[in-house]
């Protein structure tokens, strides 16, 4: 039996970089709109400059204004970052696309390793209820994770604005603090909420990609095609986590793979993937030379000759 094709890209092992890049660009544009919306609100604030040891900006900060601030921020974030639903939100849509693409790729690989005898096709499953349910799960998971971020952002924006007003800060200084919250502070080397949003996006998109592979591997096992999941690490110098690189070329069950990704933040920002390989009744590859070939890449990455 032939072996599955291995990812050939040096970095893009999951094949999801184009999807990620599109989402990252949209996030950058949307975060700029959030900043502009906050600046517009700050520019409309009424204040009186008091001369003390330094300028003190006196705002009319009362309960009504605080409620107005909270309502404005809620609408701003919801309109810009949470438009759509579990299927149409930008991150949900991207994750679903990654799942669909990777399901098609997984079925193609199954056809290769079974020499055309694989009985499932993408066209035959894509409109079925079980597949639709999985898409709903993928989209909902991504949407809920992103909602967690936006909830934190709403609280932080409100706190920065109201604390700045209470402390009598210059409106430009308040806007600067919001800028750093959103985009980070290069001088201090701190990352803002945009970096967190991108991390969530990558985690959900690559996670959807891998789950599609696991699900198809399970389906193959159900119909008598005995396969295991070979871990393919990105093997990027100075970037790939040692624990991820150490798994490169190893063959695991779906349960073992899922459990590993649930530990120690292994799924966060992970660029690794898996491929299905034929195994015997003991879980050993039917072509041990293929496994040795892949593990040789791991040894090379770690600078080991043997």
Phi, psi and omega per residue, in radians:
X1 nan 2.437 3.124
X2 -1.278 2.853 3.133
X3 -1.680 2.764 3.133
X4 -1.241 2.638 3.063
X5 -1.201 2.468 3.104
X6 -1.654 2.592 3.073
X7 -1.012 2.326 -3.091
X8 -1.727 -0.331 -3.137
X9 -1.168 2.456 -3.108
X10 -1.178 -0.632 -3.081
X11 -1.980 -0.718 -2.999
X12 -1.488 1.095 -3.111
X13 -1.162 -0.535 -3.112
X14 -1.429 -0.285 -3.099
X15 1.239 0.343 -3.073
X16 -1.901 0.088 -3.027
X17 -1.079 -0.624 3.134
X18 -1.113 -0.708 3.108
X19 -1.148 -0.787 3.140
X20 -1.059 -0.781 -3.101
X21 -1.063 -0.701 3.123
X22 -1.113 -0.762 3.138
X23 -1.180 -0.735 3.135
X24 -1.022 -0.747 -3.140
X25 -1.113 -0.748 3.115
X26 -1.122 -0.689 3.123
X27 -1.114 -0.750 3.118
X28 -1.024 -0.797 -3.137
X29 -1.142 -0.696 -3.108
X30 -1.227 -0.654 3.106
X31 -1.166 -0.588 3.054
X32 -1.119 -0.660 3.105
X33 -1.160 -0.651 3.074
X34 -1.092 -0.797 3.122
X35 -1.060 -0.780 3.126
X36 -1.092 -0.666 3.114
X37 -1.136 -0.680 3.106
X38 -1.214 -0.664 3.099
X39 -1.118 -0.687 3.112
X40 -1.066 -0.749 3.138
X41 -1.154 -0.757 -3.126
X42 -1.112 -0.693 3.136
X43 -1.096 -0.425 -3.125
X44 -1.574 -0.031 -3.129
X45 -1.245 2.481 3.083
X46 -1.655 2.351 3.135
X47 -2.682 2.888 3.075
X48 -2.220 2.286 -3.126
X49 -1.489 2.118 3.141
X50 -1.822 2.358 3.114
X51 -1.613 1.929 3.054
X52 -2.113 -2.247 3.006
X53 -1.243 -0.517 3.031
X54 -2.558 2.943 -3.107
X55 -1.026 2.296 3.083
X56 -2.095 2.167 -3.078
X57 -1.660 1.994 -3.083
X58 -1.624 1.934 3.102
X59 -1.775 2.672 3.070
X60 -1.526 1.253 -3.058
X61 -1.561 1.803 3.111
X62 -2.216 -3.107 -3.075
X63 -1.054 -0.684 -3.125
X64 -1.119 -0.721 -3.134
X65 -1.213 -0.665 3.096
X66 -1.073 -0.738 3.088
X67 -1.101 -0.673 3.131
X68 -1.154 -0.718 3.106
X69 -1.061 -0.838 -3.126
X70 -1.072 -0.733 -3.139
X71 -1.158 -0.705 3.133
X72 -1.105 -0.815 -3.124
X73 -1.124 -0.723 3.121
X74 -1.024 -0.848 -3.134
X75 -1.141 -0.694 -3.118
X76 -1.078 -0.868 -3.116
X77 -1.156 -0.769 -3.117
X78 -1.092 -0.741 -3.093
X79 -1.207 -0.662 -3.020
X80 -1.610 -0.729 -3.003
X81 -1.843 -0.313 -3.081
X82 -2.105 0.439 3.114
X83 -1.201 2.507 -3.123
X84 1.686 -2.839 -3.116
X85 -2.475 -2.823 -3.060
X86 -1.123 -0.220 3.112
X87 -1.935 -0.522 -2.992
X88 -1.851 -0.229 3.102
X89 -1.028 2.590 -3.019
X90 -0.987 -0.680 -3.131
X91 -1.353 -0.635 3.077
X92 -1.106 -0.807 -3.133
X93 -1.064 -0.740 -3.131
X94 -1.163 -0.721 -3.141
X95 -1.154 -0.720 3.099
X96 -1.103 -0.726 3.113
X97 -1.082 -0.725 3.116
X98 -1.083 -0.707 3.134
X99 -1.140 -0.798 -3.127
X100 -1.095 -0.812 -3.132
X101 -1.060 -0.753 -3.070
X102 -1.295 -0.499 3.026
X103 -1.111 -0.786 3.114
X104 -1.083 -0.711 3.118
X105 -1.141 -0.718 -3.132
X106 -1.118 -0.712 3.112
X107 -1.148 -0.697 3.083
X108 -1.042 -0.767 3.133
X109 -1.128 -0.669 3.103
X110 -1.098 -0.668 3.106
X111 -1.113 -0.621 -3.135
X112 -1.215 -0.856 -3.041
X113 -1.296 -0.345 3.080
X114 -1.724 0.132 3.125
X115 0.956 0.783 3.040
X116 1.469 0.074 -3.109
X117 -1.647 0.048 -3.134
X118 -1.193 2.306 -2.975
X119 -1.608 -0.162 -3.140
X120 -1.682 2.509 3.042
X121 -2.278 2.697 -3.122
X122 -1.105 -0.730 -3.123
X123 -1.086 -0.514 -3.089
X124 -1.406 -0.297 -3.086
X125 -1.949 -0.339 -2.938
X126 -1.166 -0.366 3.127
X127 -1.854 0.149 -3.135
X128 -1.399 2.735 3.139
X129 -1.082 -0.779 3.119
X130 -1.023 -0.698 3.138
X131 -1.211 -0.713 3.092
X132 -1.082 -0.693 3.109
X133 -1.080 -0.673 3.130
X134 -1.184 -0.643 3.094
X135 -1.127 -0.705 3.103
X136 -1.078 -0.745 3.118
X137 -1.079 -0.806 -3.125
X138 -1.066 -0.821 -3.121
X139 -1.154 -0.729 -3.136
X140 -1.145 -0.748 3.130
X141 -1.026 -0.823 -3.131
X142 -1.104 -0.760 -3.112
X143 -1.111 -0.752 -3.117
X144 -1.190 -0.664 3.093
X145 -1.091 -0.715 -3.130
X146 -1.222 -0.592 3.085
X147 -1.095 -0.581 3.076
X148 -1.072 -0.731 3.093
X149 -1.113 -0.833 -3.077
X150 -1.166 -0.530 3.058
X151 -1.102 -0.748 3.090
X152 -1.142 -0.659 -3.135
X153 -1.121 -0.725 3.132
X154 -1.028 -0.793 -3.128
X155 -1.139 -0.738 -3.112
X156 -1.172 -0.761 3.129
X157 -1.081 -0.757 3.123
X158 -1.107 -0.745 -3.118
X159 -1.147 -0.784 -3.133
X160 -1.080 -0.763 -3.104
X161 -1.193 -0.870 -3.087
X162 -1.233 -0.638 3.076
X163 -1.134 -0.735 3.125
X164 -1.080 -0.719 3.118
X165 -1.173 -0.741 3.129
X166 -1.105 -0.596 -3.125
X167 -1.512 0.034 3.085
X168 1.235 0.595 -3.078
X169 -1.449 2.680 3.063
X170 -1.044 2.383 3.124
X171 -0.950 -0.633 3.123
X172 -1.152 -0.602 3.106
X173 -1.200 -0.689 3.104
X174 -1.090 -0.764 3.127
X175 -1.101 -0.643 3.127
X176 -1.136 -0.700 3.120
X177 -1.136 -0.667 3.099
X178 -1.157 -0.697 3.087
X179 -1.003 -0.804 -3.140
X180 -1.151 -0.630 3.100
X181 -1.101 -0.690 -3.088
X182 -1.387 -0.744 -2.975
X183 -2.008 -0.083 3.126
X184 1.588 3.052 -3.124
X185 -2.172 1.844 -3.088
X186 -1.098 -0.650 -3.118
X187 -1.104 -0.678 -3.130
X188 -1.610 -0.111 3.131
X189 1.246 0.421 3.141
X190 -1.700 2.605 3.133
X191 -1.825 2.563 -3.118
X192 -1.746 -2.912 -3.092
X193 -1.202 -0.420 3.082
X194 -1.119 -0.736 3.109
X195 -1.088 -0.680 3.104
X196 -1.150 -0.700 3.120
X197 -1.089 -0.718 3.124
X198 -1.173 -0.647 3.115
X199 -1.131 -0.730 3.086
X200 -1.100 -0.759 -3.121
X201 -1.070 -0.850 -3.137
X202 -1.084 -0.744 -3.122
X203 -1.070 -0.763 -3.115
X204 -1.253 -0.690 -3.107
X205 -1.205 -0.855 3.128
X206 -1.204 -0.551 3.081
X207 -1.131 -0.702 3.094
X208 -1.129 -0.696 3.082
X209 -1.012 -0.871 -3.093
X210 -1.185 -0.672 -3.134
X211 -1.097 -0.610 3.087
X212 -1.080 -0.705 3.115
X213 -1.146 -0.759 3.140
X214 -1.109 -0.754 -3.103
X215 -1.117 -0.718 -3.140
X216 -1.248 -0.594 3.065
X217 -1.073 -0.708 3.102
X218 -1.122 -0.787 3.135
X219 -1.066 -0.672 3.115
X220 -1.105 -0.763 3.116
X221 -1.074 -0.625 -3.121
X222 -1.135 -0.498 -3.114
X223 -1.804 0.279 2.996
X224 1.661 0.102 3.065
X225 -1.609 1.900 -3.044
X226 -1.452 1.936 -3.103
X227 -2.364 2.760 2.995
X228 -2.180 2.940 -3.119
X229 -1.797 1.987 3.074
X230 -1.516 2.223 -3.128
X231 -1.378 2.249 3.092
X232 -2.063 1.847 -3.126
X233 -1.425 2.683 3.088
X234 -1.163 -0.500 3.116
X235 0.895 0.916 3.117
X236 -1.703 2.059 -3.126
X237 -0.962 2.421 3.100
X238 1.102 0.235 -3.137
X239 -2.371 -0.798 -3.133
X240 -1.134 2.285 3.086
X241 -1.153 2.429 -3.090
X242 -0.959 -0.730 -3.105
X243 -1.148 -0.464 3.107
X244 -1.369 -0.748 3.136
X245 -1.126 -0.588 -3.123
X246 -1.128 -0.394 -3.138
X247 -1.499 -0.167 -3.054
X248 -0.999 2.147 3.128
X249 1.577 -0.185 3.100
X250 -1.329 2.614 -3.121
X251 -1.973 2.244 -3.032
X252 -2.328 2.811 3.010
X253 -1.367 2.931 3.086
X254 -1.077 -0.744 -3.135
X255 -1.056 -0.788 3.129
X256 -1.091 -0.695 -3.134
X257 -1.167 -0.823 3.140
X258 -1.072 -0.775 -3.116
X259 -1.101 -0.672 3.128
X260 -1.134 -0.687 -3.127
X261 -1.263 -0.291 3.096
X262 -1.499 -0.110 -3.076
X263 -1.800 2.541 2.887
X264 0.924 0.504 3.126
X265 1.141 0.445 -3.085
X266 -1.073 -0.484 -3.111
X267 -1.391 -0.365 -3.046
X268 -1.208 2.149 3.093
X269 1.034 0.362 -3.074
X270 -1.360 2.311 3.128
X271 -1.873 0.171 3.128
X272 -1.355 2.832 3.064
X273 -2.428 -3.071 3.057
X274 -2.403 2.707 2.989
X275 -2.259 2.557 3.111
X276 -1.461 2.308 3.097
X277 -2.212 2.599 3.111
X278 -1.240 2.372 3.136
X279 -2.277 2.837 3.098
X280 -1.556 -2.999 -3.081
X281 -1.144 -0.267 3.118
X282 -1.729 0.100 3.137
X283 1.402 0.222 3.125
X284 -1.625 2.544 -3.103
X285 -1.128 2.457 3.113
X286 -1.223 -0.341 3.058
X287 -2.165 1.521 -3.106
X288 -1.079 -0.424 3.111
X289 -1.120 -0.589 3.108
X290 -1.148 -0.773 3.113
X291 -1.077 -0.753 3.134
X292 -1.086 -0.676 3.131
X293 -1.070 -0.767 -3.118
X294 -1.246 -0.709 3.137
X295 -1.148 -0.452 3.079
X296 -1.099 -0.559 3.082
X297 -1.131 -0.673 3.102
X298 -1.125 -0.773 3.138
X299 -1.074 -0.703 3.116
X300 -1.109 -0.671 -3.138
X301 -1.104 -0.701 -3.123
X302 -1.522 -0.001 3.115
X303 1.300 0.525 -3.135
X304 -1.836 2.263 -3.098
X305 -1.414 -0.527 -3.065
X306 -2.016 nan nan
